[in-house]
Amino acid sequence: MSAPVAINARAAVRGEIGGVERVARELVTRLPALRPDRYRVIAPRPALAHRRGQVWEQLALPALARGSELVLSPANLAPAVSTRNVVMIQDVAPFLGDWYGSLYSRWHRFLLPRLAQRARLAIAPSEVVRAQLIDVLGAERSRTRVVALGVDEGFSDGADAERAAARHSLRRPFVLAVGTDVPRKNFALLDRVAEPLAREGLEVVIAGSSRAYMRPGAHTVRSLGYVAEQDLPGVYAGAAAFAMPSLYEGFGLPCLEAMACATPVVAADRSSLPETCGDAALLVDPDDAGAFARALLTAALEPAVSERLVAAGLERARHFSWDRTARSMDAVVGELLER
């Protein structure tokens, strides 16, 4: 007999890890380990992980999932014709700004409302996104839930900062930003804060790559490019402060990863970031470069503030684990199966 829940693992087989891919990989691994009788994983060949996999997801996946009561898709997209969807929609960014290529934007603007409205359950990572599933995508409130994301155990204050610094030529004290290079991340603000930080001996660096379907951001501060999984915790741990100036986030997982690595966080006071960070970060208007620069200098260089943020951040990050995410996801899936 087939497992009652088939997990769509298309995003989990991608080579580079961004936020969506991290969610997919964690749930694809942890849910079957938690309940092997309930879940089975369906994954395409890696060649179908990106754009070419849209056809696989829409046509092949429903057939491959035959015999399962539900199809769980943790990475925004799911087969539109299926009446068995449980879909986790990480954000509604394609509806809020001109941040993506036209083909990507049109496809998501076409598909996301249909998925949110027809799914057995639409899951958001934050209350902010849950409200947007209802208000922007037209989902019924009774068929929405929130499942918060988690922090991998590898992100900790014991991460090897020296090895990461050597591998990425980080020879000076630095302020770090992490994210895919897309305009909504607002990395252009970092150009404007770089000079006052440099006067105090701090370099600004960005870890993250661009993607073909995203409009590239406009910034000149140093980019490390894509940082491999084994190095990323050490890069976080070696930073004097972490900057998240994003104009829109569905959750803001890098803030929690930085906190788990004992790095003080300065984040934008927008979208889900206040919800995710709580009182463990300095929250600043991302349109105010002067205020952002002052906050970063305070977080990095004033011991009393830095120590408070580090302690609060470590405590905050402890409340978010991928095991907890998996248990929460399993609980909402279990509610559907019991019906």
C-alpha positions in Angstrom: 0.0 0.0 0.0 1.3 3.4 -0.9 2.2 6.0 1.8 -0.7 8.4 2.2 1.5 11.5 1.6 3.8 12.0 -1.4 6.4 14.8 -1.0 7.3 16.8 -4.1 11.1 16.9 -3.9 11.9 18.9 -7.1 13.5 21.8 -5.2 15.4 19.5 -3.0 17.5 18.1 -5.8 18.9 21.5 -6.9 22.6 22.0 -6.5 22.7 25.5 -4.9 20.8 26.1 -1.7 18.6 29.2 -1.2 15.8 29.5 1.3 13.3 27.6 -0.7 15.7 24.7 -1.4 16.7 24.6 2.3 13.1 24.1 3.3 12.6 21.4 0.7 15.7 19.5 1.7 14.9 19.6 5.4 11.3 18.4 5.0 12.2 15.8 2.4 14.7 14.3 4.9 12.9 14.8 8.2 9.3 14.0 7.5 10.0 10.4 6.3 12.3 9.9 9.2 9.6 11.1 11.6 6.8 9.1 10.1 8.1 6.5 7.6 4.6 5.0 7.3 3.1 8.3 6.3 5.5 9.9 3.8 7.2 8.9 0.5 9.5 11.2 -1.5 9.1 11.7 -5.3 12.0 13.4 -6.9 12.9 14.1 -10.6 16.3 13.8 -12.2 18.5 16.9 -11.2 18.2 18.1 -14.8 14.5 18.7 -14.1 15.1 20.7 -10.9 14.7 24.1 -12.4 12.7 25.5 -15.4 12.7 22.2 -17.4 11.0 20.6 -14.4 7.8 22.6 -14.6 6.3 20.0 -17.0 7.4 17.1 -14.7 5.8 18.9 -11.7 2.5 19.6 -13.5 2.1 16.4 -15.5 4.3 13.6 -14.2 4.1 14.2 -10.5 0.3 13.6 -10.1 0.7 10.3 -11.9 3.7 9.3 -9.8 1.8 10.2 -6.7 -1.1 8.0 -7.6 -2.3 6.1 -4.5 -1.4 8.8 -2.1 -4.1 10.9 -0.5 -2.1 14.1 -0.4 0.7 15.7 -2.4 2.9 17.9 -0.2 4.9 20.5 -2.1 7.2 22.6 0.2 8.7 25.0 -2.3 5.9 27.3 -3.6 4.8 25.4 -6.7 2.6 22.3 -7.1 0.6 20.5 -9.8 -2.3 22.9 -10.6 -4.8 20.2 -11.6 -4.4 18.1 -8.4 -7.1 18.1 -5.8 -4.7 16.7 -3.2 -2.3 19.6 -2.8 -0.8 20.7 0.5 1.4 23.5 -0.6 3.9 25.7 1.4 4.1 29.1 -0.2 7.2 30.9 1.1 6.2 34.4 0.0 4.2 36.4 -2.5 7.1 38.4 -3.9 6.1 38.1 -7.6 3.0 40.1 -6.8 4.8 42.9 -4.8 7.6 44.2 -7.0 9.3 44.0 -10.4 12.1 41.8 -9.0 12.0 38.8 -11.4 12.2 38.1 -15.1 8.9 38.4 -17.0 8.4 34.7 -17.7 9.0 33.8 -14.0 6.7 36.5 -12.9 3.9 35.6 -15.3 4.1 31.9 -14.4 3.9 32.6 -10.6 1.2 35.2 -10.9 -0.8 32.7 -12.9 -0.2 29.7 -10.8 0.1 30.8 -7.1 -3.5 32.1 -6.8 -4.9 28.9 -8.3 -2.8 26.8 -5.9 -3.7 28.9 -2.8 -7.4 28.8 -3.6 -7.7 25.2 -4.6 -5.3 23.5 -2.2 -6.5 21.3 0.6 -4.2 23.4 2.7 -1.9 26.4 2.0 0.9 26.8 4.5 2.9 29.9 5.2 6.1 30.3 7.1 4.9 33.4 9.0 1.7 35.2 9.9 2.6 38.0 7.5 2.6 35.6 4.6 -0.5 33.8 5.8 -2.3 37.1 5.6 -1.0 37.6 2.1 -2.2 34.2 1.1 -5.6 35.3 2.0 -5.5 39.0 0.9 -3.3 38.7 -2.2 -3.8 35.2 -3.4 -7.5 34.7 -2.4 -7.0 31.6 -0.1 -9.8 30.8 2.4 -8.5 31.5 5.9 -9.8 28.1 7.2 -7.6 26.4 4.7 -4.4 28.2 5.7 -1.8 27.5 8.4 1.6 28.8 9.6 4.6 26.5 10.0 7.7 28.4 11.0 11.1 27.4 9.6 14.1 26.2 11.5 17.8 26.5 12.0 20.1 23.6 11.1 22.3 22.3 13.9 25.4 23.2 11.9 24.7 26.9 12.6 26.2 27.4 16.0 28.6 29.6 18.0 31.1 26.8 17.6 31.3 27.1 13.8 34.9 27.4 12.4 35.2 31.0 11.5 39.0 30.8 10.9 38.7 28.2 8.2 35.9 30.0 6.5 37.8 33.3 6.6 40.8 31.6 5.0 38.8 30.0 2.3 37.1 33.3 1.3 40.0 35.7 1.9 38.2 37.5 4.7 41.2 39.2 6.2 39.6 42.3 7.8 36.7 42.6 10.3 33.5 42.4 8.2 29.8 42.9 8.2 27.9 40.1 6.4 24.8 40.0 4.3 23.4 36.7 2.9 20.9 36.2 0.1 20.3 35.6 -3.5 21.2 38.7 -5.5 17.8 40.1 -6.4 16.7 43.8 -5.9 14.2 43.1 -3.1 17.1 42.1 -0.9 18.1 45.8 -1.1 21.8 45.1 -1.2 22.2 48.5 -3.0 21.8 50.0 0.5 25.1 48.3 1.5 27.0 50.5 -1.0 25.7 53.5 1.0 26.7 52.2 4.4 30.1 50.8 3.2 32.0 54.1 3.6 31.0 54.9 7.2 31.7 51.3 8.1 35.1 51.4 6.4 36.1 54.4 8.4 35.8 52.2 11.5 37.7 49.3 9.9 34.7 47.2 8.8 34.4 45.7 5.3 30.9 44.8 3.9 30.6 41.5 2.1 27.6 39.6 0.6 27.3 35.8 0.4 25.0 34.6 -2.3 24.7 34.1 -6.1 22.4 35.4 -8.7 19.9 33.3 -10.7 18.8 33.6 -14.3 15.1 34.2 -13.5 15.9 37.1 -11.1 16.7 40.6 -12.1 20.2 41.3 -10.7 20.7 43.7 -7.9 22.8 46.8 -8.3 25.6 47.0 -5.8 29.4 47.3 -5.8 30.3 45.9 -2.3 32.3 42.7 -2.4 30.4 39.6 -3.2 31.7 36.2 -2.1 29.4 34.5 -4.6 27.7 31.2 -3.5 29.2 30.0 -0.2 29.0 26.2 0.2 27.1 24.6 3.0 30.2 23.5 4.9 31.6 27.1 5.0 28.4 29.2 5.6 28.2 28.8 9.4 31.8 29.8 9.7 31.3 32.9 7.6 28.3 33.9 9.8 30.3 33.2 13.0 33.3 35.3 11.8 31.2 38.4 11.0 31.2 41.4 13.4 27.5 41.9 12.6 24.9 40.6 10.2 22.9 42.9 7.9 19.4 42.1 6.5 18.2 45.3 4.7 15.6 43.4 2.7 12.4 45.2 1.5 10.4 42.0 1.7 10.9 38.6 3.3 8.5 35.7 3.8 10.5 34.6 6.9 14.1 35.8 7.0 15.9 32.6 7.9 19.4 34.1 7.5 18.7 36.3 10.5 18.1 33.2 12.7 21.1 31.4 11.2 23.3 34.5 12.1 21.8 34.5 15.6 22.6 30.8 16.1 26.2 31.6 15.2 26.4 34.3 17.9 26.5 37.2 15.4 24.5 40.4 16.3 21.8 41.1 13.7 20.5 44.4 12.2 17.4 43.8 10.0 14.8 45.9 8.2 11.6 46.7 10.0 9.6 45.3 7.1 7.4 42.3 6.3 8.1 39.2 8.4 11.4 40.3 9.8 10.1 41.8 13.1 8.0 38.6 13.5 11.0 36.3 13.0 13.6 38.4 14.9 11.5 39.4 17.9 13.6 41.6 20.2 16.8 39.9 19.3 17.8 42.3 16.5 18.1 46.0 15.9 15.2 46.8 13.5 15.8 49.7 11.1 14.0 51.5 8.2 15.7 49.9 5.1 15.3 53.2 3.2 17.4 55.1 5.7 21.1 54.3 4.9 22.3 56.6 7.7 20.2 54.8 10.4 21.3 51.4 9.0 24.9 52.3 9.1 24.6 53.6 12.7 22.8 50.4 13.8 25.5 48.2 12.2 28.3 50.2 13.9 26.5 50.0 17.2 25.9 46.2 16.9 29.4 45.5 15.8 31.5 47.9 17.9 29.6 48.7 21.1 30.2 45.8 23.5 27.2 46.3 25.7 24.8 46.3 22.7 26.7 43.5 20.9 26.6 41.2 23.9 22.9 41.8 24.5 22.1 41.0 20.9 24.3 37.9 20.9 22.6 36.6 24.0 19.1 37.4 22.8 19.9 36.0 19.4 21.2 32.6 20.7 18.0 32.3 22.9 15.8 33.3 19.9 17.4 30.8 17.6 16.9 28.0 20.1 13.1 28.3 19.5 13.5 27.4 15.8 14.6 24.0 14.8 14.0 21.9 11.7 12.8 19.0 13.9 10.1 21.4 15.3 9.2 22.5 11.7 8.8 18.8 10.7 6.7 18.0 13.7 4.5 21.1 13.0 4.1 20.2 9.4 3.3 16.6 10.3 0.6 17.8 12.7 -1.2 19.9 10.1 -0.9 17.1 7.5 -2.3 14.6 10.1 -5.3 16.9 10.7 -6.2 16.5 7.0 -5.7 12.8 6.9 -8.0 12.4 9.9 -10.8 14.1 8.1 
